[in-house]
């Protein structure tokens, strides 16, 4: 079904070329944040006392061509977002010291950060490409690395803590299941595409390759997490994030074709994948579900990582409450007829995202620590909304003045 292709960029591999030596200034900002946090955490146990290190990422601005005036605001906004993503990742590094297993930082922080950066770098390429030659290959700047700041900084004491997360559900009476993981299969995409304009071929091919890579990564995660998680672990921690990534990639394919020919619509229906069982996928109660739960175009770094470290906590016990988000339609300008269907589809997706978040809120009552809802539900929801709002802006901008700043409507809140 899927063509086997090598992974474009392996995480934790040094960035090629001169970019390897250049690090975003966000790492410096985050470093000062680390110092401040350290003062507040001085009384914690030894596992959390060691500095967790700092995440650094390749600089982007030096790799950009001349930016057209019409694209300047959008490029600047996305460059600022790259900085914010690094700051958030460094904050999460601090908040989760002592949690997770040997690969926790890679799976729950660096991996989701790379996914977010890929999406943001693609938006920068697209913005420039509307008015000038589109830069290609900025994705090579997406992977980041952990610069160790203390003893065993990758996870101080993480080896001892690995059982605490992976066994979290087992304590609730669940049993490990060592059965075969099965395999994830997804609908073929190429057969659903129209004729691809020559000018779009390279970009379409690159995104088709990315779809294959995403499936390979999901199958690897399926193998790595056999015996972890509860009844819905595979759906929440693997298939859900995979679908989010595929939606974003399929949207990029539609956009690439649409620049030079009739834009194909509805490729999102090919996003959901399924598990072809080769055995039971796992057991336990959401143990480590968030090592990649919700990771998408950014979505949900570490959604269940809080579960892993805090599965027995009672902070989230009681009534679930309800998540509410700012209305979007009232903030939109007049929508061109040619953009109406795409805007409507994304508005419906915003509603679906809220419904799914509220369902997760109900399903996880009693799980996680004090920050569980923020880290595992509201944060991933905001990431998804940012991506969807950006697509609405882009759809309108193809036929009229592009609205800016819809991202301010992305954050949602929990009404208790």
N, C-alpha and C positions, 0 to 999 in steps of 0.2 A: 504493500500500500504506500508506504512512505519511503522515499529514497534515503538511503543511509549516507549521511554526510558528516564530515568531521565537524566538531564544535568550532565555531568561528573564533571564539576567544575563551580560553580556559581561565576560570577564576583563580586568583592567587598567582597568576603568571605575570611577571614584570612587563610593563608596557614597552612596546618596541620603539626604537628610534629615540630622538631627542626628548620626546614627551616623557620618557621614563624619569628624567631628572627634574622635571618641572611639576610642582605640586600646587594645587589651588590654594589660594590664600585662606579659604575656608578652614583648612586644616589648622592654621594658626589661630583663627577665631575659636575653633573648637578646642584647641589646646588650652586657651585661657579658661574656657568653660570647664575643662577637666580639672584645672587647678582649683577653681571655685568649688566644684562639686566635692573635691577631695576633702576640703575643710569640713563639709557637712557630714561626710561619711566616716570621719575619723574614729568613731566609736564602734564601727561594724567589725565583724569577725575577720580573721586573717585572710580568709578566702576572698573577701571583697576589698581588703585594705590595699592590696597591690594595685598599682596603676594599670588600667586595662590597655594602655597604649592609645594611639591616635590613628584614625583613618585618614589616609591621604589619597588624593586622586590627581590624575594628569590635568594640567592646565588646558583650557580649551581655546581661549581667545587668540593665542598665538598661532593656532592652526586654522583660523578662519580667514577667508579671503576678504577683500574690501566688501563692506556691508552696504547695500543700497539704502538710501535714506528712508524709503518706504518700509524697509524691513527692520530698521534700527530699533524701534521700540519693542518689537516682538523678540528680537534676538537678545536685547538687554534683559527683558523679562525672564527669558529662559536661562540666561547666564546666571541671573540672581537665583533662580530656582535650583540650579546645580549647586550653588553655595549652600542654600537652605537644606538640600538633601544631605550634604556632608555633615552639616551641623546636627541634623536630626539623627543621623547614623552614629555620630560620636556620642550624642546624648543617650541613645539606646545602648551603646557599648558600656557606658557608665552604669545605667540602670540595671543591666543584666549580668554584672560581674558575679561569677560563681554559679551561674545557671548553665544548663545545657551540657552536652558532651564535647568530645574532641573537635567536632566540626561545627559547633554551634555558631561561631562568628561567621564562618563561610556561608552557612545555610540560612541563618536568620538575620544577618546584617549585611555582609558584603554582597551576597547574591541578590537580594532584593534591591540594594542600592544600585547595583549594576543594571538591573532591569529598568529602574526609574531613569537612570542616566541615558540608557539607550533611547528611551522614548523622548526624553528632552532633547537629546542631540539630533534625533530625527526631525523634531519640530524646528530646530535651528536650521537644518539643511533645507527643509521645506520653505521656511520663511524667506531665506536668501534666494532660493530657486524660483520664487514667483517673479523676481525682478532682475535676476542675473543668472549666470551659470551656477547650477546647484552643486555645492560641494559634496563630495562622496567620501564615505569611509570614516566619518567622525566617530562611528561606533567603536573604533579601536581605542578611543579615549575613555570608554565606559568603565572598564574594570578598575577597581581601587584596591588598596592594600592596607594591611594593618601594620603600622610602625610600632614595634613593641616599646612600651613605656615602663614595664616593670617585670618582675620575675614571673615567668610563665604567663606573660600578658595575654596570650591567645585566649586563655581562660584560666586565671589564677585558681588553682584547685579544681579546674573543670573536670579532670579525670575522676576525682572523687565524687564530683557532683553529677557525673553522667547518669549514675543510677537514680539519683533523686528525680530527674526529669523523666527518664524512660520508664521508671517503675511507678510513676505517680498514679497511673490508673490501676496498676496491679494492686496497690494498697487498698483500692476500693473493691477488691474481690475479683478483678479481671485476671485472666490467664494469658500468658504469652502464647502466640501461635506461630510455630516455626514453618508453617506450610509455604508452598511456593507462592511468590508474589503475584503471579499472573502477568499480563502485559496490557499496556494501554494502546488502544487503536483509535484513530481519528479519521473523519471523512477525508477522502482525496479532494484536493482543491483544483488542481490544474485542469481537470476535465470540465469544471464549471466556469472557466474563464473564457471571455470572448477573445477574438483576435487581439493580440497585444501589439500596440504601436512600437515601432523600432526604438523610439526615444524613451519608452518606458520599460523596455525589455530587461535592462540591467537591474533596475530597481525591483521589478517583479521577481526576477530570478533570485535576487538577494533575500527577499522576504519569503519566497517559497523555501529556500534553504533554511531560513530561520524557523519556519514552521516545523521542518524535520528535526532541527536541533532541539526545539522545545519538547518534542515528543521523546527524543532520546534522553533528555535530562529528566523528564517526568518518569520514564521507565527506570532510570537509574535511582531516582529517589524512592520509587516503589520497592526496589530491591534493598536499598539502604535502611528502610524503615519497617521491614517485615517484623511483626511482633509488637509494634508500637501503635498507640492510638486506640480509639473506641470504634464503635460500629460505623460511625460516619467519617472516620479519619481520612480514608482515601478520597472521599468526596470533598471534604473541607480543606485538606492540606495538599492535595495533589491535583485532582481533576478540576476543582474550582479555579485555582490559580492558573492552571494550564488553559482553561477556557478564556480567562481574562486576557492572557497573553495572546492567544490566537485571535480574539476579537480585534485587539489593537493591530496585529500584523495584517489581518485580512482588510481592515480599514485602510491601511497604508497601500495595500495592493489596489484597492478600489480607487484611491486618490491618484496613484501613479498612472493608472490607465486613463482616468478621467481628465488628466491634463491634456491629453492629445486625442481622445476619442470619447464616445459615450461612456459615462461612468457606470460600471456594473453595480447593481444594488443587491443587498441581501446576502452577501457572502457570509455574514455573521451566523447564518443558520448552519454553517459548516464548523463553527467553533467548538461545540460540545464534543467531548470524547468519552469513551467508555472503557471500563476495565473488563478485559476478557479473562475470566478467572482461570488460574492454574492452581488455585488453592485459596484458602482464606487469607485475606490481606492483613489482618492484624487484630490485636486485642488490646484492651486497656481503655482508659477514659481520657481521651484527648491528649495523651502523653506526648509532649513535643509537637503537637499539631502545628504550631506556628513556626517551626523552623523555616517554613516557606509559605504558611497559610496566607493567601491573599496577595502574594507577591505578583505584580503586574506591571505592565506599563506603570508598574509600580505598585502594586496594590498589596498592602497588608504585610509589610515585612514583619516577620515574627508574630503572626497572629496568634499562635498557640504557644509561643515561647514562654509567655507568662503562665500558661497552663503547666508547662513542663516544670517550672520552678515553684509554682504555687498551687498545685492541683488540689491540695487539701485545704486551702485558705477559705475563710468564710466571708471575706470582704464583699463578695458579690452575691451573698445570700439574700433571699427575700424577693419581693416583687421586682420584675425585670424593668419596669418603666417602659418608655417608648422613645424612639429616636425621631427627632424632627429636624428638617433641613429647610434652608431659605427657598422660597419660591423662585423659579427661574423665568417663567414666561413673561412676567410683568417687567422684567429687566431687558427684554429683547427688543431690538428695533423692528421696523417692518421687515417681514421675511419675504425675500424674492420667491416667486412661484417655483423657480427651478430648484430652490433649496428647501422647500416646504416639507417634502417627504423625508429628507435626511434629518432635518431639525425635529420633526415629529417623532421619528424613530429614536433619536437620542433623548428627547424629553421623556418618552416612555421608558427608556433604559434608566434614566435617573429615578423614576418611580420604582422600577424593579429593584434597583440597588438598595433603596430605602427599605422595601419590603424584605429583602434578603437579610439586611442588617438587623431588622427587628426580629426576624425569625431566629437569627443566631443569638440575639440577646436572650430570647426565651430558652433556646436550647442549652445555653451555658450558664443559667442561673446557678449560683453556688460555686462556680469555678473561678479560678484566677485570683490574683491579688488585688491590691488597692487600685492599680492602674490598668487592670485587665480590660475594661470596656474601652478606655482610651486607646490602648495599644493594639488590641485584637479586633475591635469592631469599628470605633469612630475613625481611627487613623486610616485603616484600609479603605473605609467608605469615602473618606475625603480624597484619597489618591484616585479612586475610580471616578469620582465626580469631577476632579480636575481634568482628567483625560476626556471625559464625555463633554464637559463644557468647552474644552478646546476644540473638539470636533464640531460643536455647534457654531463656534466663532468662525472656524475655517469654512464650513458649509455656506454661511451667509456671505463671508468675504469673497467667495468666488464670483458673486454676481452683484455685490453692493459693498458699501463701506464695511469693513470688518469690525465688529464690536470688540472692544478690549476690556479686560478686567473682570470677565465673568468668573474667574477663579475665586474672587472674593465670596462667591456664593457656595463654595465647596464645603467649608466646615459645617458640620452638623452638631447637635447636642443631644444629651440624654435628659428627657423630661421625666423626673422620677415619679 
